Each structure stands twice: as C-alpha cells, then as structure tokens.
Amino acid sequence: MGLIWLALAAIAVWALARLGRQTEGPRRGHWRVTATLLSAALLAGGALAMSRGAWLPAVGLLGAGLWLVLSSRIRAVVARSEAMSAAEARSVLGVDADATPEQIQLAWRRLMARAHPDQGGSEGLASRLNAARDRLRKG
C-alpha cells in the first residue's frame, strides 16, 4: 500500500510542477490545468487498478492518461500570413529609409530592451521587432 501512496505523491508533485509552468493565454492555460488534473487522476487510477490485478482497466486508464498528457503538451504554431515589407519594417523600428546597419541595430536594441518578454513585453512584439530587423538587414 505504501508504493501506491508514493506513486500518488509523485503524480501530485508532477502535476503541481507542470501547473507552475503555465505561460500561455487563459483559454489554453485552463485546458492545460484541466488536462493535467484529469491525466493525474487517470494515471493514479491506472496504478491503483494495476496494483489490484485488474490489468485491462489499468491499461485503459494508463493509456488514456498518457494520451491526455501528450495531447495537452502540443503547442499551437502561429504562422505569419505574409512577409514584412521594408517600409513596414522601418516603421516598426522607427528608422529612416537611409538608415545604416548600425542605426538599425541601435534602434532594435533600444526597442527590444522594453519589448522583450523577460522585461515585461510580449513574445509577439519581440518577434515583430526581430522580423523588422532581419528584413532591413537583408536589404
């Protein structure tokens, strides 16, 4: 019986650690919280059924729990609809049409200091700044 409690405690710690890493929007975050709790319950039920010798229900519960874990880990990939034009890139960075590569880099650094996700900015804005810098570097 002690092994079952150890397994349940390990699942609870795993669920709490996973819940602590939630960094997405509210709708997707709620889905992950629900999926984590439900998968933890399914895995615990599978372990309990396996310890009691009910192999078929145990395999079903463990399989459902593992599927839920894997499906909730898949992140949606956002594809850009079109490439950024040079004029749009200059507008994003706030540089002139005749800006040198050094001026472009300086403007990018100044804006990225505020827009970086670690500094309270958003990933979308940071990626837009990166795209603008890359577009102007290409020429």
The first five atom37 places (N, CA, C, CB, O) and aatype in JSON, in Angstrom:
{
  "aatype": [12, 7, 10, 9, 17, 10, 0, 10, 0, 0, 9, 0, 19, 17, 0, 10, 0, 1, 10, 7, 1, 5, 16, 6, 7, 14, 1, 1, 7, 8, 17, 1, 19, 16, 0, 16, 10, 10, 15, 0, 0, 10, 10, 0, 7, 7, 0, 10, 0, 12, 15, 1, 7, 0, 17, 10, 14, 0, 19, 7, 10, 10, 7, 0, 7, 10, 17, 10, 19, 10, 15, 15, 1, 9, 1, 0, 19, 19, 0, 1, 15, 6, 0, 12, 15, 0, 0, 6, 0, 1, 15, 19, 10, 7, 19, 3, 0, 3, 0, 16, 14, 6, 5, 9, 5, 10, 0, 17, 1, 1, 10, 12, 0, 1, 0, 8, 14, 3, 5, 7, 7, 15, 6, 7, 10, 0, 15, 1, 10, 2, 0, 0, 1, 3, 1, 10, 1, 11, 7],
  "atom_mask": [
    [1, 1, 1, 1, 1],
    [1, 1, 1, 0, 1],
    [1, 1, 1, 1, 1],
    [1, 1, 1, 1, 1],
    [1, 1, 1, 1, 1],
    [1, 1, 1, 1, 1],
    [1, 1, 1, 1, 1],
    [1, 1, 1, 1, 1],
    [1, 1, 1, 1, 1],
    [1, 1, 1, 1, 1],
    [1, 1, 1, 1, 1],
    [1, 1, 1, 1, 1],
    [1, 1, 1, 1, 1],
    [1, 1, 1, 1, 1],
    [1, 1, 1, 1, 1],
    [1, 1, 1, 1, 1],
    [1, 1, 1, 1, 1],
    [1, 1, 1, 1, 1],
    [1, 1, 1, 1, 1],
    [1, 1, 1, 0, 1],
    [1, 1, 1, 1, 1],
    [1, 1, 1, 1, 1],
    [1, 1, 1, 1, 1],
    [1, 1, 1, 1, 1],
    [1, 1, 1, 0, 1],
    [1, 1, 1, 1, 1],
    [1, 1, 1, 1, 1],
    [1, 1, 1, 1, 1],
    [1, 1, 1, 0, 1],
    [1, 1, 1, 1, 1],
    [1, 1, 1, 1, 1],
    [1, 1, 1, 1, 1],
    [1, 1, 1, 1, 1],
    [1, 1, 1, 1, 1],
    [1, 1, 1, 1, 1],
    [1, 1, 1, 1, 1],
    [1, 1, 1, 1, 1],
    [1, 1, 1, 1, 1],
    [1, 1, 1, 1, 1],
    [1, 1, 1, 1, 1],
    [1, 1, 1, 1, 1],
    [1, 1, 1, 1, 1],
    [1, 1, 1, 1, 1],
    [1, 1, 1, 1, 1],
    [1, 1, 1, 0, 1],
    [1, 1, 1, 0, 1],
    [1, 1, 1, 1, 1],
    [1, 1, 1, 1, 1],
    [1, 1, 1, 1, 1],
    [1, 1, 1, 1, 1],
    [1, 1, 1, 1, 1],
    [1, 1, 1, 1, 1],
    [1, 1, 1, 0, 1],
    [1, 1, 1, 1, 1],
    [1, 1, 1, 1, 1],
    [1, 1, 1, 1, 1],
    [1, 1, 1, 1, 1],
    [1, 1, 1, 1, 1],
    [1, 1, 1, 1, 1],
    [1, 1, 1, 0, 1],
    [1, 1, 1, 1, 1],
    [1, 1, 1, 1, 1],
    [1, 1, 1, 0, 1],
    [1, 1, 1, 1, 1],
    [1, 1, 1, 0, 1],
    [1, 1, 1, 1, 1],
    [1, 1, 1, 1, 1],
    [1, 1, 1, 1, 1],
    [1, 1, 1, 1, 1],
    [1, 1, 1, 1, 1],
    [1, 1, 1, 1, 1],
    [1, 1, 1, 1, 1],
    [1, 1, 1, 1, 1],
    [1, 1, 1, 1, 1],
    [1, 1, 1, 1, 1],
    [1, 1, 1, 1, 1],
    [1, 1, 1, 1, 1],
    [1, 1, 1, 1, 1],
    [1, 1, 1, 1, 1],
    [1, 1, 1, 1, 1],
    [1, 1, 1, 1, 1],
    [1, 1, 1, 1, 1],
    [1, 1, 1, 1, 1],
    [1, 1, 1, 1, 1],
    [1, 1, 1, 1, 1],
    [1, 1, 1, 1, 1],
    [1, 1, 1, 1, 1],
    [1, 1, 1, 1, 1],
    [1, 1, 1, 1, 1],
    [1, 1, 1, 1, 1],
    [1, 1, 1, 1, 1],
    [1, 1, 1, 1, 1],
    [1, 1, 1, 1, 1],
    [1, 1, 1, 0, 1],
    [1, 1, 1, 1, 1],
    [1, 1, 1, 1, 1],
    [1, 1, 1, 1, 1],
    [1, 1, 1, 1, 1],
    [1, 1, 1, 1, 1],
    [1, 1, 1, 1, 1],
    [1, 1, 1, 1, 1],
    [1, 1, 1, 1, 1],
    [1, 1, 1, 1, 1],
    [1, 1, 1, 1, 1],
    [1, 1, 1, 1, 1],
    [1, 1, 1, 1, 1],
    [1, 1, 1, 1, 1],
    [1, 1, 1, 1, 1],
    [1, 1, 1, 1, 1],
    [1, 1, 1, 1, 1],
    [1, 1, 1, 1, 1],
    [1, 1, 1, 1, 1],
    [1, 1, 1, 1, 1],
    [1, 1, 1, 1, 1],
    [1, 1, 1, 1, 1],
    [1, 1, 1, 1, 1],
    [1, 1, 1, 1, 1],
    [1, 1, 1, 1, 1],
    [1, 1, 1, 1, 1],
    [1, 1, 1, 0, 1],
    [1, 1, 1, 0, 1],
    [1, 1, 1, 1, 1],
    [1, 1, 1, 1, 1],
    [1, 1, 1, 0, 1],
    [1, 1, 1, 1, 1],
    [1, 1, 1, 1, 1],
    [1, 1, 1, 1, 1],
    [1, 1, 1, 1, 1],
    [1, 1, 1, 1, 1],
    [1, 1, 1, 1, 1],
    [1, 1, 1, 1, 1],
    [1, 1, 1, 1, 1],
    [1, 1, 1, 1, 1],
    [1, 1, 1, 1, 1],
    [1, 1, 1, 1, 1],
    [1, 1, 1, 1, 1],
    [1, 1, 1, 1, 1],
    [1, 1, 1, 1, 1],
    [1, 1, 1, 0, 1]
  ],
  "atom_positions": [
    [[0.83, -1.2, 0.0], [0.0, 0.0, 0.0], [0.87, 1.25, 0.0], [-0.94, 0.0, 1.21], [0.46, 2.29, -0.53]],
    [[2.06, 1.17, 0.6], [2.96, 2.31, 0.64], [3.43, 2.73, -0.75], [0.0, 0.0, 0.0], [3.66, 3.91, -1.01]],
    [[3.58, 1.74, -1.65], [4.01, 2.04, -3.01], [2.94, 2.84, -3.76], [4.32, 0.74, -3.77], [3.26, 3.71, -4.57]],
    [[1.68, 2.54, -3.49], [0.58, 3.28, -4.12], [0.6, 4.74, -3.67], [-0.79, 2.63, -3.79], [0.45, 5.65, -4.48]],
    [[0.8, 4.95, -2.38], [0.84, 6.33, -1.88], [2.04, 7.08, -2.42], [0.86, 6.35, -0.35], [1.96, 8.28, -2.7]],
    [[3.15, 6.38, -2.57], [4.34, 7.0, -3.15], [4.08, 7.4, -4.61], [5.54, 6.06, -3.07], [4.48, 8.48, -5.04]],
    [[3.42, 6.52, -5.35], [3.09, 6.83, -6.75], [2.11, 8.0, -6.84], [2.48, 5.59, -7.45], [2.27, 8.87, -7.69]],
    [[1.12, 8.02, -5.96], [0.17, 9.14, -5.97], [0.85, 10.46, -5.6], [-0.98, 8.86, -5.0], [0.53, 11.51, -6.16]],
    [[1.78, 10.41, -4.64], [2.5, 11.63, -4.27], [3.38, 12.1, -5.42], [3.36, 11.39, -3.02], [3.49, 13.3, -5.66]],
    [[4.01, 11.17, -6.13], [4.83, 11.55, -7.28], [3.98, 12.18, -8.38], [5.57, 10.33, -7.84], [4.41, 13.16, -8.99]],
    [[2.8, 11.65, -8.62], [1.9, 12.23, -9.62], [1.44, 13.62, -9.18], [0.68, 11.32, -9.85], [1.34, 14.52, -10.01]],
    [[1.17, 13.8, -7.91], [0.74, 15.11, -7.42], [1.86, 16.14, -7.57], [0.31, 15.01, -5.94], [1.61, 17.28, -7.96]],
    [[3.1, 15.75, -7.25], [4.23, 16.67, -7.42], [4.42, 17.0, -8.89], [5.52, 16.05, -6.83], [4.67, 18.16, -9.23]],
    [[4.32, 16.01, -9.76], [4.43, 16.23, -11.2], [3.37, 17.21, -11.68], [4.31, 14.9, -11.95], [3.67, 18.12, -12.45]],
    [[2.12, 17.02, -11.22], [1.03, 17.91, -11.64], [1.27, 19.33, -11.16], [-0.31, 17.39, -11.11], [1.03, 20.28, -11.9]],
    [[1.72, 19.49, -9.93], [1.99, 20.83, -9.41], [3.14, 21.51, -10.15], [2.3, 20.77, -7.93], [3.08, 22.7, -10.44]],
    [[4.18, 20.75, -10.47], [5.3, 21.32, -11.21], [4.86, 21.74, -12.61], [6.47, 20.32, -11.3], [5.28, 22.78, -13.11]],
    [[4.03, 20.94, -13.22], [3.55, 21.26, -14.57], [2.63, 22.46, -14.54], [2.83, 20.06, -15.19], [2.68, 23.29, -15.45]],
    [[1.8, 22.57, -13.53], [0.9, 23.71, -13.43], [1.67, 25.0, -13.18], [-0.11, 23.49, -12.31], [1.23, 26.07, -13.59]],
    [[2.81, 24.92, -12.53], [3.6, 26.1, -12.26], [4.27, 26.66, -13.49], [0.0, 0.0, 0.0], [4.73, 27.81, -13.46]],
    [[4.34, 25.89, -14.57], [4.99, 26.35, -15.79], [4.01, 26.9, -16.8], [5.78, 25.24, -16.4], [4.36, 27.02, -17.98]],
    [[2.83, 27.23, -16.4], [1.83, 27.74, -17.34], [2.2, 29.16, -17.76], [0.42, 27.72, -16.71], [2.27, 30.05, -16.92]],
    [[2.42, 29.36, -19.05], [2.81, 30.68, -19.54], [1.95, 31.11, -20.72], [4.27, 30.69, -19.94], [2.31, 32.06, -21.42]],
    [[0.87, 30.46, -20.96], [0.08, 30.76, -22.14], [-1.15, 31.56, -21.78], [-0.31, 29.49, -22.86], [-1.4, 31.88, -20.62]],
    [[-1.92, 31.88, -22.8], [-3.14, 32.64, -22.61], [-4.14, 31.9, -21.75], [0.0, 0.0, 0.0], [-3.97, 30.7, -21.5]],
    [[-5.17, 32.59, -21.28], [-6.09, 31.99, -20.32], [-6.84, 30.77, -20.84], [-7.06, 33.01, -19.88], [-7.0, 29.8, -20.1]],
    [[-7.3, 30.79, -22.07], [-8.08, 29.64, -22.55], [-7.22, 28.39, -22.65], [-8.7, 29.95, -23.9], [-7.62, 27.32, -22.18]],
    [[-6.07, 28.52, -23.27], [-5.19, 27.36, -23.41], [-4.63, 26.95, -22.05], [-4.03, 27.67, -24.39], [-4.45, 25.76, -21.8]],
    [[-4.37, 27.91, -21.18], [-3.88, 27.59, -19.85], [-4.91, 26.81, -19.05], [0.0, 0.0, 0.0], [-4.55, 25.87, -18.33]],
    [[-6.19, 27.18, -19.16], [-7.24, 26.45, -18.44], [-7.34, 25.02, -18.97], [-8.6, 27.16, -18.58], [-7.55, 24.09, -18.19]],
    [[-7.19, 24.84, -20.28], [-7.23, 23.5, -20.85], [-6.08, 22.67, -20.29], [-7.17, 23.55, -22.39], [-6.27, 21.5, -19.96]],
    [[-4.91, 23.26, -20.17], [-3.76, 22.51, -19.67], [-3.93, 22.17, -18.19], [-2.48, 23.31, -19.88], [-3.55, 21.08, -17.77]],
    [[-4.49, 23.07, -17.41], [-4.73, 22.79, -15.99], [-5.7, 21.62, -15.86], [-5.28, 24.05, -15.26], [-5.47, 20.68, -15.11]],
    [[-6.79, 21.7, -16.6], [-7.79, 20.63, -16.55], [-7.2, 19.31, -17.03], [-9.02, 20.99, -17.39], [-7.42, 18.27, -16.42]],
    [[-6.45, 19.35, -18.12], [-5.84, 18.13, -18.65], [-4.83, 17.54, -17.67], [-5.17, 18.4, -20.0], [-4.73, 16.32, -17.53]],
    [[-4.09, 18.4, -17.0], [-3.11, 17.91, -16.02], [-3.8, 17.2, -14.86], [-2.26, 19.06, -15.5], [-3.4, 16.11, -14.47]],
    [[-4.82, 17.83, -14.33], [-5.53, 17.21, -13.2], [-6.23, 15.92, -13.61], [-6.56, 18.19, -12.62], [-6.18, 14.93, -12.88]],
    [[-6.87, 15.93, -14.77], [-7.56, 14.73, -15.23], [-6.56, 13.61, -15.55], [-8.42, 15.05, -16.46], [-6.81, 12.45, -15.22]],
    [[-5.44, 13.95, -16.2], [-4.46, 12.91, -16.5], [-3.83, 12.35, -15.23], [-3.37, 13.46, -17.43], [-3.54, 11.15, -15.16]],
    [[-3.62, 13.2, -14.23], [-3.09, 12.71, -12.96], [-4.06, 11.72, -12.32], [-2.81, 13.88, -12.0], [-3.65, 10.7, -11.77]],
    [[-5.35, 12.03, -12.39], [-6.35, 11.12, -11.83], [-6.4, 9.8, -12.61], [-7.74, 11.79, -11.84], [-6.51, 8.73, -12.02]],
    [[-6.31, 9.89, -13.95], [-6.32, 8.67, -14.76], [-5.08, 7.8, -14.5], [-6.4, 9.04, -16.25], [-5.19, 6.58, -14.39]],
    [[-3.94, 8.43, -14.39], [-2.72, 7.67, -14.11], [-2.75, 7.05, -12.72], [-1.48, 8.56, -14.25], [-2.31, 5.91, -12.54]],
    [[-3.26, 7.78, -11.75], [-3.38, 7.22, -10.41], [-4.37, 6.06, -10.38], [-3.82, 8.3, -9.42], [-4.13, 5.04, -9.73]],
    [[-5.48, 6.22, -11.08], [-6.45, 5.12, -11.16], [-5.87, 3.91, -11.85], [0.0, 0.0, 0.0], [-6.14, 2.77, -11.45]],
    [[-5.08, 4.13, -12.88], [-4.43, 3.01, -13.57], [-3.44, 2.3, -12.67], [0.0, 0.0, 0.0], [-3.36, 1.07, -12.68]],
    [[-2.68, 3.07, -11.89], [-1.73, 2.45, -10.96], [-2.45, 1.66, -9.89], [-0.84, 3.52, -10.31], [-2.02, 0.57, -9.51]],
    [[-3.55, 2.21, -9.4], [-4.34, 1.51, -8.38], [-4.94, 0.22, -8.95], [-5.44, 2.41, -7.84], [-4.92, -0.82, -8.29]],
    [[-5.49, 0.29, -10.16], [-6.08, -0.89, -10.78], [-5.02, -1.95, -11.05], [-6.79, -0.51, -12.09], [-5.27, -3.14, -10.91]],
    [[-3.82, -1.51, -11.44], [-2.75, -2.45, -11.7], [-2.3, -3.14, -10.41], [-1.56, -1.74, -12.37], [-1.98, -4.33, -10.42]],
    [[-2.28, -2.4, -9.31], [-1.87, -3.0, -8.04], [-2.88, -4.01, -7.53], [-1.65, -1.92, -7.01], [-2.54, -4.9, -6.76]],
    [[-4.11, -3.87, -7.96], [-5.15, -4.81, -7.53], [-5.33, -5.96, -8.51], [-6.47, -4.09, -7.36], [-6.18, -6.83, -8.29]],
    [[-4.56, -5.98, -9.6], [-4.61, -7.1, -10.53], [-5.61, -6.94, -11.66], [0.0, 0.0, 0.0], [-5.8, -7.89, -12.42]],
    [[-6.25, -5.8, -11.8], [-7.19, -5.57, -12.89], [-6.4, -4.98, -14.06], [-8.37, -4.6, -12.44], [-6.32, -3.76, -14.22]],
    [[-5.82, -5.84, -14.88], [-4.89, -5.41, -15.92], [-5.57, -4.67, -17.06], [-4.16, -6.58, -16.46], [-5.03, -3.68, -17.54]],
    [[-6.71, -5.12, -17.51], [-7.38, -4.48, -18.64], [-7.82, -3.06, -18.32], [-8.58, -5.31, -19.08], [-7.53, -2.14, -19.09]],
    [[-8.53, -2.83, -17.19], [-8.85, -1.43, -16.86], [-7.61, -0.58, -16.6], [-9.76, -1.39, -15.63], [-7.59, 0.61, -16.91]],
    [[-6.57, -1.21, -16.03], [-5.34, -0.46, -15.76], [-4.7, 0.02, -17.05], [-4.35, -1.34, -14.97], [-4.26, 1.17, -17.13]],
    [[-4.64, -0.84, -18.05], [-4.05, -0.44, -19.33], [-4.89, 0.66, -19.98], [-3.95, -1.66, -20.29], [-4.34, 1.6, -20.54]],
    [[-6.2, 0.54, -19.89], [-7.07, 1.58, -20.45], [-6.89, 2.93, -19.77], [0.0, 0.0, 0.0], [-6.77, 3.96, -20.43]],
    [[-6.86, 2.92, -18.43], [-6.68, 4.17, -17.69], [-5.3, 4.78, -17.92], [-6.9, 3.93, -16.2], [-5.18, 5.99, -18.11]],
    [[-4.26, 3.94, -17.9], [-2.91, 4.45, -18.14], [-2.78, 4.99, -19.57], [-1.88, 3.35, -17.9], [-2.15, 6.03, -19.78]],
    [[-3.36, 4.29, -20.53], [-3.31, 4.76, -21.92], [-4.02, 6.09, -22.09], [0.0, 0.0, 0.0], [-3.52, 6.99, -22.76]],
    [[-5.21, 6.23, -21.48], [-5.95, 7.49, -21.57], [-5.2, 8.62, -20.87], [-7.35, 7.33, -20.95], [-5.17, 9.74, -21.37]],
    [[-4.59, 8.32, -19.74], [-3.82, 9.34, -19.03], [-2.61, 9.8, -19.82], [0.0, 0.0, 0.0], [-2.34, 11.0, -19.89]],
    [[-1.89, 8.87, -20.42], [-0.73, 9.22, -21.22], [-1.12, 10.0, -22.48], [0.05, 7.97, -21.59], [-0.44, 10.95, -22.86]],
    [[-2.21, 9.59, -23.12], [-2.69, 10.31, -24.29], [-3.05, 11.75, -23.92], [-3.9, 9.6, -24.91], [-2.72, 12.68, -24.66]],
    [[-3.71, 11.94, -22.8], [-4.1, 13.28, -22.37], [-2.87, 14.12, -22.04], [-5.03, 13.21, -21.15], [-2.84, 15.32, -22.34]],
    [[-1.87, 13.52, -21.43], [-0.62, 14.24, -21.14], [0.02, 14.72, -22.44], [0.36, 13.34, -20.35], [0.39, 15.88, -22.56]],
    [[0.14, 13.82, -23.4], [0.79, 14.18, -24.66], [-0.02, 15.18, -25.47], [1.04, 12.94, -25.49], [0.56, 16.09, -26.07]],
    [[-1.33, 15.03, -25.51], [-2.14, 15.95, -26.31], [-2.19, 17.34, -25.7], [-3.55, 15.4, -26.47], [-2.34, 18.32, -26.43]],
    [[-2.08, 17.45, -24.4], [-2.11, 18.78, -23.79], [-0.76, 19.47, -23.88], [-2.54, 18.68, -22.34], [-0.67, 20.67, -23.63]],
    [[0.29, 18.75, -24.24], [1.62, 19.35, -24.37], [1.84, 19.96, -25.75], [2.69, 18.3, -24.11], [2.77, 20.75, -25.93]],
    [[1.01, 19.63, -26.72], [1.18, 20.13, -28.08], [0.83, 21.62, -28.09], [0.3, 19.35, -29.09], [-0.25, 22.01, -27.65]],
    [[1.75, 22.42, -28.6], [1.53, 23.86, -28.67], [1.13, 24.24, -30.08], [2.79, 24.63, -28.23], [1.64, 23.69, -31.06]],
    [[0.22, 25.18, -30.17], [-0.21, 25.66, -31.48], [0.89, 26.52, -32.1], [-1.54, 26.45, -31.37], [1.5, 27.34, -31.42]],
    [[1.12, 26.33, -33.37], [2.11, 27.11, -34.09], [1.39, 28.19, -34.86], [2.97, 26.2, -35.04], [0.47, 27.92, -35.65]],
    [[1.81, 29.42, -34.63], [1.2, 30.55, -35.31], [2.07, 30.89, -36.51], [1.02, 31.77, -34.36], [3.24, 31.25, -36.35]],
    [[1.5, 30.79, -37.69], [2.25, 31.1, -38.91], [1.97, 32.53, -39.34], [1.89, 30.11, -40.04], [0.84, 33.01, -39.26]],
    [[3.0, 33.18, -39.8], [2.82, 34.54, -40.31], [2.15, 34.47, -41.67], [4.18, 35.29, -40.4], [2.49, 33.63, -42.5]],
    [[1.19, 35.36, -41.88], [0.43, 35.31, -43.12], [1.21, 35.85, -44.31], [-0.85, 36.08, -42.95], [1.05, 35.36, -45.42]],
    [[2.06, 36.86, -44.09], [2.82, 37.43, -45.19], [4.11, 38.02, -44.66], [1.99, 38.5, -45.94], [4.25, 38.29, -43.46]],
    [[5.04, 38.22, -45.56], [6.32, 38.79, -45.17], [6.17, 40.29, -44.92], [7.39, 38.52, -46.26], [5.3, 40.95, -45.48]],
    [[7.04, 40.8, -44.07], [7.01, 42.22, -43.73], [7.7, 43.02, -44.84], [7.69, 42.48, -42.36], [8.77, 42.64, -45.31]],
    [[7.08, 44.12, -45.25], [7.7, 44.97, -46.26], [8.79, 45.82, -45.61], [6.64, 45.87, -46.96], [8.84, 45.96, -44.38]],
    [[9.65, 46.38, -46.45], [10.74, 47.22, -45.93], [10.18, 48.48, -45.27], [11.72, 47.61, -47.06], [10.7, 48.92, -44.25]],
    [[9.13, 49.04, -45.85], [8.54, 50.25, -45.26], [7.92, 49.95, -43.9], [7.47, 50.84, -46.21], [8.04, 50.74, -42.97]],
    [[7.27, 48.8, -43.79], [6.69, 48.4, -42.51], [7.78, 48.14, -41.48], [5.8, 47.16, -42.69], [7.63, 48.48, -40.31]],
    [[8.88, 47.52, -41.92], [9.98, 47.24, -41.01], [10.61, 48.54, -40.5], [11.04, 46.38, -41.71], [10.94, 48.65, -39.32]],
    [[10.77, 49.51, -41.39], [11.31, 50.81, -40.96], [10.37, 51.5, -39.99], [11.56, 51.72, -42.18], [10.8, 52.13, -39.03]],
    [[9.07, 51.37, -40.24], [8.08, 51.97, -39.34], [8.11, 51.32, -37.96], [6.68, 51.85, -39.95], [8.0, 52.01, -36.95]],
    [[8.26, 50.0, -37.92], [8.3, 49.28, -36.65], [9.51, 49.71, -35.83], [8.31, 47.77, -36.88], [9.41, 49.92, -34.62]],
    [[10.66, 49.82, -36.5], [11.88, 50.18, -35.78], [12.06, 51.69, -35.62], [13.08, 49.61, -36.5], [12.86, 52.14, -34.8]],
    [[11.31, 52.47, -36.4], [11.4, 53.92, -36.3], [12.67, 54.49, -36.88], [0.0, 0.0, 0.0], [13.24, 55.44, -36.34]],
    [[13.13, 53.92, -37.99], [14.35, 54.41, -38.65], [13.99, 54.97, -40.03], [15.4, 53.27, -38.77], [12.94, 54.66, -40.58]],
    [[14.89, 55.8, -40.56], [14.7, 56.39, -41.89], [15.03, 55.37, -42.97], [15.58, 57.64, -42.05], [15.57, 54.29, -42.71]],
    [[14.68, 55.74, -44.21], [14.95, 54.86, -45.34], [16.44, 54.71, -45.6], [14.26, 55.38, -46.59], [16.88, 53.69, -46.14]],
    [[17.23, 55.72, -45.22], [18.67, 55.65, -45.47], [19.45, 55.29, -44.2], [19.17, 56.97, -46.02], [20.61, 55.69, -44.05]],
    [[18.83, 54.54, -43.3], [19.48, 54.16, -42.03], [20.6, 53.16, -42.3], [18.45, 53.56, -41.04], [20.48, 52.27, -43.14]],
    [[21.67, 53.31, -41.57], [22.81, 52.39, -41.68], [22.51, 51.14, -40.85], [24.14, 53.08, -41.22], [21.63, 51.15, -39.99]],
    [[23.25, 50.07, -41.11], [23.06, 48.86, -40.29], [23.29, 49.12, -38.79], [24.01, 47.76, -40.76], [22.64, 48.5, -37.95]],
    [[24.19, 50.02, -38.47], [24.43, 50.35, -37.06], [23.22, 51.05, -36.45], [25.69, 51.25, -36.91], [22.85, 50.77, -35.3]],
    [[22.59, 51.95, -37.2], [21.4, 52.64, -36.71], [20.23, 51.67, -36.53], [21.0, 53.78, -37.67], [19.46, 51.77, -35.58]],
    [[20.13, 50.72, -37.46], [19.07, 49.71, -37.36], [19.28, 48.87, -36.11], [19.05, 48.79, -38.63], [18.34, 48.6, -35.36]],
    [[20.51, 48.45, -35.88], [20.83, 47.63, -34.7], [20.59, 48.42, -33.41], [22.29, 47.14, -34.75], [20.08, 47.88, -32.44]],
    [[20.96, 49.7, -33.4], [20.76, 50.54, -32.23], [19.26, 50.71, -31.92], [21.42, 51.91, -32.43], [18.85, 50.63, -30.77]],
    [[18.46, 50.95, -32.96], [17.01, 51.1, -32.77], [16.41, 49.79, -32.28], [16.33, 51.54, -34.09], [15.54, 49.79, -31.41]],
    [[16.88, 48.68, -32.84], [16.36, 47.36, -32.42], [16.69, 47.12, -30.94], [16.97, 46.23, -33.29], [15.82, 46.68, -30.19]],
    [[17.91, 47.41, -30.53], [18.29, 47.2, -29.12], [17.49, 48.08, -28.18], [19.78, 47.48, -28.93], [17.07, 47.63, -27.12]],
    [[17.28, 49.33, -28.58], [16.52, 50.26, -27.73], [15.08, 49.76, -27.55], [16.52, 51.69, -28.34], [14.55, 49.76, -26.44]],
    [[14.47, 49.33, -28.63], [13.08, 48.85, -28.54], [13.0, 47.48, -27.87], [12.46, 48.79, -29.93], [12.06, 47.22, -27.11]],
    [[13.97, 46.62, -28.14], [13.93, 45.27, -27.56], [14.15, 45.31, -26.06], [14.98, 44.39, -28.22], [13.7, 44.41, -25.35]],
    [[14.83, 46.33, -25.55], [15.03, 46.45, -24.11], [13.69, 46.58, -23.38], [15.92, 47.66, -23.8], [13.57, 46.18, -22.23]],
    [[12.7, 47.15, -24.07], [11.38, 47.29, -23.45], [10.4, 46.2, -23.89], [10.8, 48.65, -23.79], [9.47, 45.87, -23.16]],
    [[10.6, 45.65, -25.08], [9.62, 44.71, -25.64], [9.94, 43.25, -25.35], [9.52, 44.91, -27.13], [9.11, 42.38, -25.62]],
    [[11.11, 42.95, -24.81], [11.48, 41.56, -24.56], [10.56, 40.96, -23.51], [12.97, 41.46, -24.11], [10.23, 41.63, -22.53]],
    [[10.14, 39.7, -23.69], [9.25, 39.06, -22.71], [9.83, 39.02, -21.29], [8.95, 37.65, -23.15], [9.07, 39.06, -20.32]],
    [[11.14, 38.95, -21.15], [11.75, 38.96, -19.81], [11.66, 40.32, -19.15], [13.2, 38.52, -19.9], [11.81, 40.44, -17.93]],
    [[11.42, 41.35, -19.93], [11.32, 42.71, -19.4], [9.88, 43.19, -19.31], [12.12, 43.67, -20.27], [9.63, 44.37, -19.1]],
    [[8.94, 42.29, -19.47], [7.52, 42.64, -19.35], [6.84, 42.85, -20.69], [0.0, 0.0, 0.0], [5.65, 43.17, -20.73]],
    [[7.56, 42.66, -21.78], [6.97, 42.79, -23.11], [6.29, 41.49, -23.52], [0.0, 0.0, 0.0], [6.15, 40.57, -22.71]],
    [[5.88, 41.43, -24.76], [5.2, 40.23, -25.25], [6.06, 39.52, -26.29], [3.82, 40.59, -25.85], [6.91, 40.14, -26.93]],
    [[5.83, 38.23, -26.45], [6.56, 37.46, -27.43], [6.23, 37.93, -28.84], [6.25, 35.98, -27.28], [7.1, 37.94, -29.72]],
    [[4.98, 38.32, -29.06], [4.56, 38.78, -30.38], [5.28, 40.05, -30.8], [0.0, 0.0, 0.0], [5.74, 40.16, -31.94]],
    [[5.38, 41.0, -29.89], [6.06, 42.25, -30.21], [7.56, 42.02, -30.42], [5.83, 43.28, -29.1], [8.16, 42.6, -31.32]],
    [[8.16, 41.18, -29.59], [9.58, 40.88, -29.74], [9.84, 40.19, -31.07], [10.06, 39.99, -28.58], [10.83, 40.51, -31.74]],
    [[9.0, 39.27, -31.47], [9.21, 38.59, -32.76], [8.99, 39.55, -33.92], [8.28, 37.38, -32.89], [9.64, 39.43, -34.96]],
    [[8.08, 40.5, -33.75], [7.86, 41.51, -34.8], [9.09, 42.41, -34.94], [6.6, 42.37, -34.47], [9.48, 42.76, -36.05]],
    [[9.71, 42.79, -33.82], [10.93, 43.58, -33.88], [12.06, 42.79, -34.53], [11.34, 44.03, -32.47], [12.83, 43.34, -35.33]],
    [[12.17, 41.52, -34.19], [13.19, 40.68, -34.81], [12.98, 40.55, -36.32], [13.19, 39.28, -34.17], [13.93, 40.61, -37.09]],
    [[11.72, 40.38, -36.72], [11.4, 40.28, -38.14], [11.74, 41.57, -38.88], [9.93, 39.93, -38.33], [12.24, 41.53, -40.0]],
    [[11.46, 42.71, -38.24], [11.76, 44.0, -38.87], [13.27, 44.17, -39.02], [11.18, 45.17, -38.04], [13.73, 44.62, -40.07]],
    [[14.02, 43.83, -38.0], [15.49, 43.93, -38.09], [16.04, 43.02, -39.17], [16.13, 43.6, -36.74], [16.9, 43.43, -39.95]],
    [[15.54, 41.78, -39.21], [16.02, 40.84, -40.22], [15.67, 41.3, -41.63], [15.43, 39.46, -39.97], [16.46, 41.14, -42.55]],
    [[14.48, 41.87, -41.8], [14.06, 42.36, -43.11], [14.95, 43.49, -43.59], [12.59, 42.83, -43.07], [15.33, 43.54, -44.76]],
    [[15.3, 44.42, -42.68], [16.14, 45.53, -43.08], [17.6, 45.12, -43.27], [16.05, 46.65, -42.05], [18.33, 45.75, -44.02]],
    [[18.02, 44.08, -42.6], [19.38, 43.58, -42.8], [19.53, 42.95, -44.18], [19.73, 42.56, -41.72], [20.58, 43.08, -44.82]],
    [[18.48, 42.27, -44.63], [18.53, 41.63, -45.95], [18.61, 42.67, -47.07], [17.31, 40.74, -46.15], [19.17, 42.42, -48.13]],
    [[18.03, 43.83, -46.8], [18.11, 44.9, -47.8], [16.94, 44.98, -48.59], [0.0, 0.0, 0.0], [16.85, 45.84, -49.48]]
  ]
}
